[in-house]
Amino acid sequence: MEISFEKYKHLIRNIMAGFKELETELAAHQCVLQGIKLLLDPQYVEQSLEIARTSPRLVTEMNQKYDKPLETLLENLDQAHLDRAFLELMRTWRPQGPPN
């Protein structure tokens, strides 16, 4: 699996744009959360967040959304590496001596 530098650059730009968008959203939520902590008991807010973070439904949803696609992507990259290595071996291999 060969990828052009332009496609690779496009991928990197999209990933960084996604990170930027997510970090902007996270920063906005953190600002609002700090305001909420001024209105409510901060310990209650933190406990509520921890309950939400560790809820079985959210954990399951995040695992399904990220773990399997990551595993598949890594397997594909490993296979692509093996394919390239095999092709390189076939391209450069020069058998010596008589055939068996």
KOLGU-4560 file (N, C-alpha, C; in nm, 3 decimals, padded with zeros to 5 digits):
<recs>
<n_xx: 00.085 n_yy: -00.118 n_zz: 00.000 ca_xx: 00.000 ca_yy: 00.000 ca_zz: 00.000 c_xx: 00.089 c_yy: 00.123 c_zz: 00.000 mol: A seq: 1 type: MET>
<n_xx: 00.099 n_yy: 00.189 n_zz: -00.112 ca_xx: 00.178 ca_yy: 00.311 ca_zz: -00.124 c_xx: 00.086 c_yy: 00.431 c_zz: -00.106 mol: A seq: 2 type: GLU>
<n_xx: 00.137 n_yy: 00.531 n_zz: -00.036 ca_xx: 00.060 ca_yy: 00.653 ca_zz: -00.018 c_xx: 00.145 c_yy: 00.770 c_zz: -00.066 mol: A seq: 3 type: ILE>
<n_xx: 00.086 n_yy: 00.857 n_zz: -00.143 ca_xx: 00.161 ca_yy: 00.970 ca_zz: -00.195 c_xx: 00.186 c_yy: 01.071 c_zz: -00.085 mol: A seq: 4 type: SER>
<n_xx: 00.291 n_yy: 01.150 n_zz: -00.103 ca_xx: 00.322 ca_yy: 01.251 ca_zz: -00.003 c_xx: 00.209 c_yy: 01.353 c_zz: 00.008 mol: A seq: 5 type: PHE>
<n_xx: 00.145 n_yy: 01.385 n_zz: -00.104 ca_xx: 00.035 ca_yy: 01.482 ca_zz: -00.100 c_xx: -00.083 c_yy: 01.427 c_zz: -00.020 mol: A seq: 6 type: GLU>
<n_xx: -00.113 n_yy: 01.299 n_zz: -00.038 ca_xx: -00.221 ca_yy: 01.238 ca_zz: 00.040 c_xx: -00.182 c_yy: 01.231 c_zz: 00.187 mol: A seq: 7 type: LYS>
<n_xx: -00.057 n_yy: 01.201 n_zz: 00.213 ca_xx: -00.007 ca_yy: 01.196 ca_zz: 00.350 c_xx: -00.017 c_yy: 01.334 c_zz: 00.415 mol: A seq: 8 type: TYR>
<n_xx: 00.023 n_yy: 01.438 n_zz: 00.343 ca_xx: 00.012 ca_yy: 01.575 ca_zz: 00.394 c_xx: -00.134 c_yy: 01.612 c_zz: 00.420 mol: A seq: 9 type: LYS>
<n_xx: -00.221 n_yy: 01.572 n_zz: 00.329 ca_xx: -00.365 ca_yy: 01.599 ca_zz: 00.346 c_xx: -00.417 c_yy: 01.529 c_zz: 00.471 mol: A seq: 10 type: HIS>
<n_xx: -00.375 n_yy: 01.405 n_zz: 00.492 ca_xx: -00.415 ca_yy: 01.329 ca_zz: 00.610 c_xx: -00.368 c_yy: 01.399 c_zz: 00.737 mol: A seq: 11 type: LEU>
<n_xx: -00.241 n_yy: 01.442 n_zz: 00.738 ca_xx: -00.185 ca_yy: 01.510 ca_zz: 00.856 c_xx: -00.260 c_yy: 01.641 c_zz: 00.881 mol: A seq: 12 type: ILE>
<n_xx: -00.290 n_yy: 01.716 n_zz: 00.776 ca_xx: -00.367 ca_yy: 01.841 ca_zz: 00.792 c_xx: -00.505 c_yy: 01.812 c_zz: 00.854 mol: A seq: 13 type: ARG>
<n_xx: -00.571 n_yy: 01.709 n_zz: 00.805 ca_xx: -00.703 ca_yy: 01.674 ca_zz: 00.859 c_xx: -00.696 c_yy: 01.629 c_zz: 01.004 mol: A seq: 14 type: ASN>
<n_xx: -00.595 n_yy: 01.551 n_zz: 01.037 ca_xx: -00.579 ca_yy: 01.506 ca_zz: 01.176 c_xx: -00.555 c_yy: 01.626 c_zz: 01.267 mol: A seq: 15 type: ILE>
<n_xx: -00.465 n_yy: 01.715 n_zz: 01.227 ca_xx: -00.434 ca_yy: 01.832 ca_zz: 01.308 c_xx: -00.555 c_yy: 01.924 c_zz: 01.319 mol: A seq: 16 type: MET>
<n_xx: -00.631 n_yy: 01.940 n_zz: 01.212 ca_xx: -00.753 ca_yy: 02.022 ca_zz: 01.217 c_xx: -00.853 c_yy: 01.960 c_zz: 01.313 mol: A seq: 17 type: ALA>
<n_xx: -00.863 n_yy: 01.828 n_zz: 01.312 ca_xx: -00.951 ca_yy: 01.759 ca_zz: 01.407 c_xx: -00.907 c_yy: 01.778 c_zz: 01.550 mol: A seq: 18 type: GLY>
<n_xx: -00.776 n_yy: 01.765 n_zz: 01.574 ca_xx: -00.724 ca_yy: 01.788 ca_zz: 01.709 c_xx: -00.752 c_yy: 01.931 c_zz: 01.754 mol: A seq: 19 type: PHE>
<n_xx: -00.730 n_yy: 02.026 n_zz: 01.664 ca_xx: -00.753 ca_yy: 02.167 ca_zz: 01.697 c_xx: -00.900 c_yy: 02.191 c_zz: 01.733 mol: A seq: 20 type: LYS>
<n_xx: -00.989 n_yy: 02.135 n_zz: 01.653 ca_xx: -01.132 ca_yy: 02.150 ca_zz: 01.679 c_xx: -01.170 c_yy: 02.087 c_zz: 01.813 mol: A seq: 21 type: GLU>
<n_xx: -01.119 n_yy: 01.967 n_zz: 01.839 ca_xx: -01.150 ca_yy: 01.900 ca_zz: 01.965 c_xx: -01.092 c_yy: 01.975 c_zz: 02.085 mol: A seq: 22 type: LEU>
<n_xx: -00.970 n_yy: 02.026 n_zz: 02.071 ca_xx: -00.909 ca_yy: 02.098 ca_zz: 02.183 c_xx: -00.981 c_yy: 02.230 c_zz: 02.209 mol: A seq: 23 type: GLU>
<n_xx: -01.026 n_yy: 02.297 n_zz: 02.102 ca_xx: -01.105 ca_yy: 02.419 ca_zz: 02.117 c_xx: -01.234 c_yy: 02.390 c_zz: 02.192 mol: A seq: 24 type: THR>
<n_xx: -01.301 n_yy: 02.283 n_zz: 02.152 ca_xx: -01.426 ca_yy: 02.243 ca_zz: 02.218 c_xx: -01.399 c_yy: 02.207 c_zz: 02.364 mol: A seq: 25 type: GLU>
<n_xx: -01.294 n_yy: 02.133 n_zz: 02.389 ca_xx: -01.258 ca_yy: 02.094 ca_zz: 02.525 c_xx: -01.229 c_yy: 02.217 c_zz: 02.611 mol: A seq: 26 type: LEU>
<n_xx: -01.154 n_yy: 02.312 n_zz: 02.556 ca_xx: -01.122 ca_yy: 02.435 ca_zz: 02.631 c_xx: -01.249 c_yy: 02.513 c_zz: 02.664 mol: A seq: 27 type: ALA>
<n_xx: -01.341 n_yy: 02.519 n_zz: 02.571 ca_xx: -01.469 ca_yy: 02.588 ca_zz: 02.597 c_xx: -01.545 c_yy: 02.518 c_zz: 02.708 mol: A seq: 28 type: ALA>
<n_xx: -01.550 n_yy: 02.385 n_zz: 02.704 ca_xx: -01.619 ca_yy: 02.310 ca_zz: 02.809 c_xx: -01.551 c_yy: 02.329 c_zz: 02.944 mol: A seq: 29 type: HIS>
<n_xx: -01.419 n_yy: 02.334 n_zz: 02.943 ca_xx: -01.347 ca_yy: 02.355 ca_zz: 03.069 c_xx: -01.379 c_yy: 02.492 c_zz: 03.128 mol: A seq: 30 type: GLN>
<n_xx: -01.389 n_yy: 02.594 n_zz: 03.044 ca_xx: -01.425 ca_yy: 02.728 ca_zz: 03.092 c_xx: -01.563 c_yy: 02.727 c_zz: 03.156 mol: A seq: 31 type: CYS>
<n_xx: -01.657 n_yy: 02.665 n_zz: 03.088 ca_xx: -01.793 ca_yy: 02.657 ca_zz: 03.140 c_xx: -01.795 c_yy: 02.577 c_zz: 03.270 mol: A seq: 32 type: VAL>
<n_xx: -01.721 n_yy: 02.468 n_zz: 03.274 ca_xx: -01.714 ca_yy: 02.385 ca_zz: 03.394 c_xx: -01.659 c_yy: 02.463 c_zz: 03.512 mol: A seq: 33 type: LEU>
<n_xx: -01.558 n_yy: 02.544 n_zz: 03.489 ca_xx: -01.503 ca_yy: 02.626 ca_zz: 03.597 c_xx: -01.610 c_yy: 02.723 c_zz: 03.650 mol: A seq: 34 type: GLN>
<n_xx: -01.691 n_yy: 02.777 n_zz: 03.560 ca_xx: -01.801 ca_yy: 02.863 ca_zz: 03.602 c_xx: -01.904 c_yy: 02.788 c_zz: 03.684 mol: A seq: 35 type: GLY>
<n_xx: -01.935 n_yy: 02.666 n_zz: 03.643 ca_xx: -02.031 ca_yy: 02.584 ca_zz: 03.717 c_xx: -01.978 c_yy: 02.553 c_zz: 03.857 mol: A seq: 36 type: ILE>
<n_xx: -01.848 n_yy: 02.530 n_zz: 03.867 ca_xx: -01.788 ca_yy: 02.501 ca_zz: 03.998 c_xx: -01.798 c_yy: 02.621 c_zz: 04.093 mol: A seq: 37 type: LYS>
<n_xx: -01.811 n_yy: 02.741 n_zz: 04.037 ca_xx: -01.831 ca_yy: 02.859 ca_zz: 04.121 c_xx: -01.974 c_yy: 02.864 c_zz: 04.176 mol: A seq: 38 type: LEU>
<n_xx: -02.067 n_yy: 02.803 n_zz: 04.101 ca_xx: -02.207 ca_yy: 02.804 ca_zz: 04.140 c_xx: -02.245 c_yy: 02.683 c_zz: 04.226 mol: A seq: 39 type: LEU>
<n_xx: -02.181 n_yy: 02.570 n_zz: 04.200 ca_xx: -02.212 ca_yy: 02.446 ca_zz: 04.270 c_xx: -02.090 c_yy: 02.401 c_zz: 04.349 mol: A seq: 40 type: LEU>
<n_xx: -02.109 n_yy: 02.306 n_zz: 04.436 ca_xx: -01.998 ca_yy: 02.249 ca_zz: 04.512 c_xx: -01.901 c_yy: 02.182 c_zz: 04.415 mol: A seq: 41 type: ASP>
<n_xx: -01.775 n_yy: 02.227 n_zz: 04.410 ca_xx: -01.678 ca_yy: 02.170 ca_zz: 04.316 c_xx: -01.660 c_yy: 02.019 c_zz: 04.332 mol: A seq: 42 type: PRO>
<n_xx: -01.668 n_yy: 01.970 n_zz: 04.455 ca_xx: -01.654 ca_yy: 01.826 ca_zz: 04.478 c_xx: -01.769 c_yy: 01.750 c_zz: 04.413 mol: A seq: 43 type: GLN>
<n_xx: -01.889 n_yy: 01.805 n_zz: 04.422 ca_xx: -02.006 ca_yy: 01.743 ca_zz: 04.358 c_xx: -01.987 c_yy: 01.739 c_zz: 04.206 mol: A seq: 44 type: TYR>
<n_xx: -01.936 n_yy: 01.847 n_zz: 04.151 ca_xx: -01.913 ca_yy: 01.853 ca_zz: 04.006 c_xx: -01.810 c_yy: 01.748 c_zz: 03.964 mol: A seq: 45 type: VAL>
<n_xx: -01.700 n_yy: 01.738 n_zz: 04.039 ca_xx: -01.596 ca_yy: 01.639 ca_zz: 04.007 c_xx: -01.649 c_yy: 01.496 c_zz: 04.019 mol: A seq: 46 type: GLU>
<n_xx: -01.728 n_yy: 01.470 n_zz: 04.124 ca_xx: -01.786 ca_yy: 01.336 ca_zz: 04.140 c_xx: -01.881 c_yy: 01.305 c_zz: 04.024 mol: A seq: 47 type: GLN>
<n_xx: -01.958 n_yy: 01.402 n_zz: 03.985 ca_xx: -02.050 ca_yy: 01.383 ca_zz: 03.872 c_xx: -01.973 c_yy: 01.352 c_zz: 03.744 mol: A seq: 48 type: SER>
<n_xx: -01.865 n_yy: 01.423 n_zz: 03.722 ca_xx: -01.783 ca_yy: 01.397 ca_zz: 03.604 c_xx: -01.723 c_yy: 01.257 c_zz: 03.608 mol: A seq: 49 type: LEU>
<n_xx: -01.675 n_yy: 01.216 n_zz: 03.723 ca_xx: -01.615 ca_yy: 01.083 ca_zz: 03.735 c_xx: -01.719 c_yy: 00.974 c_zz: 03.710 mol: A seq: 50 type: GLU>
<n_xx: -01.839 n_yy: 00.993 n_zz: 03.760 ca_xx: -01.947 ca_yy: 00.896 ca_zz: 03.735 c_xx: -01.975 c_yy: 00.889 c_zz: 03.586 mol: A seq: 51 type: ILE>
<n_xx: -01.980 n_yy: 01.004 n_zz: 03.520 ca_xx: -02.006 ca_yy: 01.006 ca_zz: 03.376 c_xx: -01.891 c_yy: 00.941 c_zz: 03.298 mol: A seq: 52 type: ALA>
<n_xx: -01.767 n_yy: 00.972 n_zz: 03.334 ca_xx: -01.650 ca_yy: 00.916 ca_zz: 03.264 c_xx: -01.644 c_yy: 00.764 c_zz: 03.273 mol: A seq: 53 type: ARG>
<n_xx: -01.684 n_yy: 00.710 n_zz: 03.385 ca_xx: -01.670 ca_yy: 00.565 ca_zz: 03.407 c_xx: -01.800 c_yy: 00.489 c_zz: 03.388 mol: A seq: 54 type: THR>
<n_xx: -01.903 n_yy: 00.555 n_zz: 03.336 ca_xx: -02.029 ca_yy: 00.484 ca_zz: 03.316 c_xx: -02.009 c_yy: 00.372 c_zz: 03.214 mol: A seq: 55 type: SER>
<n_xx: -02.063 n_yy: 00.255 n_zz: 03.242 ca_xx: -02.044 ca_yy: 00.142 ca_zz: 03.151 c_xx: -02.087 c_yy: 00.173 c_zz: 03.008 mol: A seq: 56 type: PRO>
<n_xx: -02.195 n_yy: 00.246 n_zz: 02.994 ca_xx: -02.244 ca_yy: 00.278 ca_zz: 02.859 c_xx: -02.142 c_yy: 00.362 c_zz: 02.782 mol: A seq: 57 type: ARG>
<n_xx: -02.088 n_yy: 00.465 n_zz: 02.847 ca_xx: -01.990 ca_yy: 00.551 ca_zz: 02.780 c_xx: -01.861 c_yy: 00.475 c_zz: 02.750 mol: A seq: 58 type: LEU>
<n_xx: -01.814 n_yy: 00.397 n_zz: 02.847 ca_xx: -01.692 ca_yy: 00.318 ca_zz: 02.826 c_xx: -01.710 c_yy: 00.222 c_zz: 02.708 mol: A seq: 59 type: VAL>
<n_xx: -01.823 n_yy: 00.154 n_zz: 02.704 ca_xx: -01.851 ca_yy: 00.060 ca_zz: 02.595 c_xx: -01.858 c_yy: 00.134 c_zz: 02.461 mol: A seq: 60 type: THR>
<n_xx: -01.926 n_yy: 00.246 n_zz: 02.459 ca_xx: -01.940 ca_yy: 00.323 ca_zz: 02.335 c_xx: -01.804 c_yy: 00.371 c_zz: 02.284 mol: A seq: 61 type: GLU>
<n_xx: -01.720 n_yy: 00.421 n_zz: 02.374 ca_xx: -01.588 ca_yy: 00.470 ca_zz: 02.333 c_xx: -01.499 c_yy: 00.355 c_zz: 02.288 mol: A seq: 62 type: MET>
<n_xx: -01.505 n_yy: 00.242 n_zz: 02.357 ca_xx: -01.428 ca_yy: 00.125 ca_zz: 02.316 c_xx: -01.468 c_yy: 00.079 c_zz: 02.176 mol: A seq: 63 type: ASN>
<n_xx: -01.599 n_yy: 00.071 n_zz: 02.150 ca_xx: -01.646 ca_yy: 00.029 ca_zz: 02.020 c_xx: -01.608 c_yy: 00.129 c_zz: 01.911 mol: A seq: 64 type: GLN>
<n_xx: -01.612 n_yy: 00.254 n_zz: 01.946 ca_xx: -01.585 ca_yy: 00.359 ca_zz: 01.848 c_xx: -01.437 c_yy: 00.368 c_zz: 01.812 mol: A seq: 65 type: LYS>
<n_xx: -01.346 n_yy: 00.343 n_zz: 01.907 ca_xx: -01.205 ca_yy: 00.367 ca_zz: 01.883 c_xx: -01.118 c_yy: 00.242 c_zz: 01.882 mol: A seq: 66 type: TYR>
<n_xx: -01.144 n_yy: 00.143 n_zz: 01.966 ca_xx: -01.052 ca_yy: 00.030 ca_zz: 01.979 c_xx: -01.046 c_yy: -00.057 c_zz: 01.854 mol: A seq: 67 type: ASP>
<n_xx: -01.160 n_yy: -00.099 n_zz: 01.802 ca_xx: -01.161 ca_yy: -00.186 ca_zz: 01.685 c_xx: -01.107 c_yy: -00.116 c_zz: 01.561 mol: A seq: 68 type: LYS>
<n_xx: -01.149 n_yy: 00.008 n_zz: 01.531 ca_xx: -01.090 ca_yy: 00.074 ca_zz: 01.415 c_xx: -00.938 c_yy: 00.092 c_zz: 01.428 mol: A seq: 69 type: PRO>
<n_xx: -00.890 n_yy: 00.122 n_zz: 01.548 ca_xx: -00.746 ca_yy: 00.136 ca_zz: 01.568 c_xx: -00.676 c_yy: 00.002 c_zz: 01.543 mol: A seq: 70 type: LEU>
<n_xx: -00.732 n_yy: -00.104 n_zz: 01.598 ca_xx: -00.674 ca_yy: -00.237 ca_zz: 01.578 c_xx: -00.669 c_yy: -00.273 c_zz: 01.429 mol: A seq: 71 type: GLU>
<n_xx: -00.776 n_yy: -00.244 n_zz: 01.358 ca_xx: -00.782 ca_yy: -00.273 ca_zz: 01.215 c_xx: -00.679 c_yy: -00.191 c_zz: 01.138 mol: A seq: 72 type: THR>
<n_xx: -00.668 n_yy: -00.063 n_zz: 01.172 ca_xx: -00.572 ca_yy: 00.024 ca_zz: 01.106 c_xx: -00.429 c_yy: -00.026 c_zz: 01.129 mol: A seq: 73 type: LEU>
<n_xx: -00.397 n_yy: -00.061 n_zz: 01.254 ca_xx: -00.263 ca_yy: -00.109 ca_zz: 01.284 c_xx: -00.234 c_yy: -00.242 c_zz: 01.213 mol: A seq: 74 type: LEU>
<n_xx: -00.332 n_yy: -00.329 n_zz: 01.205 ca_xx: -00.313 ca_yy: -00.455 ca_zz: 01.133 c_xx: -00.287 c_yy: -00.428 c_zz: 00.985 mol: A seq: 75 type: GLU>
<n_xx: -00.362 n_yy: -00.333 n_zz: 00.927 ca_xx: -00.342 ca_yy: -00.299 ca_zz: 00.786 c_xx: -00.204 c_yy: -00.240 c_zz: 00.763 mol: A seq: 76 type: ASN>
<n_xx: -00.158 n_yy: -00.156 n_zz: 00.855 ca_xx: -00.024 ca_yy: -00.099 ca_zz: 00.842 c_xx: 00.081 c_yy: -00.208 c_zz: 00.852 mol: A seq: 77 type: LEU>
<n_xx: 00.063 n_yy: -00.301 n_zz: 00.946 ca_xx: 00.156 ca_yy: -00.412 ca_zz: 00.959 c_xx: 00.159 c_yy: -00.495 c_zz: 00.831 mol: A seq: 78 type: ASP>
<n_xx: 00.041 n_yy: -00.522 n_zz: 00.775 ca_xx: 00.033 ca_yy: -00.602 ca_zz: 00.652 c_xx: 00.097 c_yy: -00.527 c_zz: 00.537 mol: A seq: 79 type: GLN>
<n_xx: 00.074 n_yy: -00.396 n_zz: 00.529 ca_xx: 00.135 ca_yy: -00.317 ca_zz: 00.422 c_xx: 00.287 c_yy: -00.321 c_zz: 00.433 mol: A seq: 80 type: ALA>
<n_xx: 00.337 n_yy: -00.314 n_zz: 00.556 ca_xx: 00.482 ca_yy: -00.322 ca_zz: 00.576 c_xx: 00.535 c_yy: -00.457 c_zz: 00.530 mol: A seq: 81 type: HIS>
<n_xx: 00.465 n_yy: -00.563 n_zz: 00.567 ca_xx: 00.508 ca_yy: -00.697 ca_zz: 00.526 c_xx: 00.503 c_yy: -00.711 c_zz: 00.374 mol: A seq: 82 type: LEU>
<n_xx: 00.397 n_yy: -00.656 n_zz: 00.313 ca_xx: 00.384 ca_yy: -00.662 ca_zz: 00.167 c_xx: 00.502 c_yy: -00.590 c_zz: 00.100 mol: A seq: 83 type: ASP>
<n_xx: 00.536 n_yy: -00.471 n_zz: 00.151 ca_xx: 00.648 ca_yy: -00.397 ca_zz: 00.094 c_xx: 00.779 c_yy: -00.472 c_zz: 00.113 mol: A seq: 84 type: ARG>
<n_xx: 00.798 n_yy: -00.531 n_zz: 00.230 ca_xx: 00.920 ca_yy: -00.606 ca_zz: 00.256 c_xx: 00.931 c_yy: -00.726 c_zz: 00.162 mol: A seq: 85 type: ALA>
<n_xx: 00.818 n_yy: -00.796 n_zz: 00.140 ca_xx: 00.818 ca_yy: -00.910 ca_zz: 00.050 c_xx: 00.847 c_yy: -00.866 c_zz: -00.094 mol: A seq: 86 type: PHE>
<n_xx: 00.784 n_yy: -00.758 n_zz: -00.137 ca_xx: 00.808 ca_yy: -00.707 ca_zz: -00.272 c_xx: 00.954 c_yy: -00.665 c_zz: -00.290 mol: A seq: 87 type: LEU>
<n_xx: 01.010 n_yy: -00.602 n_zz: -00.188 ca_xx: 01.151 ca_yy: -00.562 ca_zz: -00.195 c_xx: 01.241 c_yy: -00.685 c_zz: -00.203 mol: A seq: 88 type: GLU>
<n_xx: 01.209 n_yy: -00.789 n_zz: -00.126 ca_xx: 01.286 ca_yy: -00.913 ca_zz: -00.132 c_xx: 01.279 c_yy: -00.972 c_zz: -00.273 mol: A seq: 89 type: LEU>
<n_xx: 01.161 n_yy: -00.977 n_zz: -00.330 ca_xx: 01.144 ca_yy: -01.034 ca_zz: -00.463 c_xx: 01.216 c_yy: -00.949 c_zz: -00.569 mol: A seq: 90 type: MET>
<n_xx: 01.217 n_yy: -00.818 n_zz: -00.548 ca_xx: 01.281 ca_yy: -00.728 ca_zz: -00.643 c_xx: 01.434 c_yy: -00.741 c_zz: -00.638 mol: A seq: 91 type: ARG>
<n_xx: 01.488 n_yy: -00.764 n_zz: -00.520 ca_xx: 01.633 ca_yy: -00.762 ca_zz: -00.504 c_xx: 01.697 c_yy: -00.900 c_zz: -00.495 mol: A seq: 92 type: THR>
<n_xx: 01.618 n_yy: -01.004 n_zz: -00.479 ca_xx: 01.672 ca_yy: -01.138 ca_zz: -00.461 c_xx: 01.732 c_yy: -01.188 c_zz: -00.591 mol: A seq: 93 type: TRP>
<n_xx: 01.854 n_yy: -01.231 n_zz: -00.583 ca_xx: 01.923 ca_yy: -01.286 ca_zz: -00.699 c_xx: 01.977 c_yy: -01.423 c_zz: -00.659 mol: A seq: 94 type: ARG>
<n_xx: 01.901 n_yy: -01.528 n_zz: -00.691 ca_xx: 01.944 ca_yy: -01.663 ca_zz: -00.653 c_xx: 02.080 c_yy: -01.697 c_zz: -00.714 mol: A seq: 95 type: PRO>
<n_xx: 02.160 n_yy: -01.770 n_zz: -00.641 ca_xx: 02.293 ca_yy: -01.812 ca_zz: -00.685 c_xx: 02.292 c_yy: -01.963 c_zz: -00.702 mol: A seq: 96 type: GLN>
<n_xx: 02.366 n_yy: -02.011 n_zz: -00.793 ca_xx: 02.383 ca_yy: -02.156 ca_zz: -00.811 c_xx: 02.270 c_yy: -02.218 c_zz: -00.891 mol: A seq: 97 type: GLY>
<n_xx: 02.279 n_yy: -02.350 n_zz: -00.908 ca_xx: 02.179 ca_yy: -02.421 ca_zz: -00.988 c_xx: 02.047 c_yy: -02.435 c_zz: -00.912 mol: A seq: 98 type: PRO>
<n_xx: 01.934 n_yy: -02.447 n_zz: -00.983 ca_xx: 01.806 ca_yy: -02.469 ca_zz: -00.917 c_xx: 01.804 c_yy: -02.604 c_zz: -00.847 mol: A seq: 99 type: PRO>
<n_xx: 01.728 n_yy: -02.615 n_zz: -00.743 ca_xx: 01.716 ca_yy: -02.741 ca_zz: -00.668 c_xx: 01.626 c_yy: -02.837 c_zz: -00.738 mol: A seq: 100 type: ASN>
</recs>
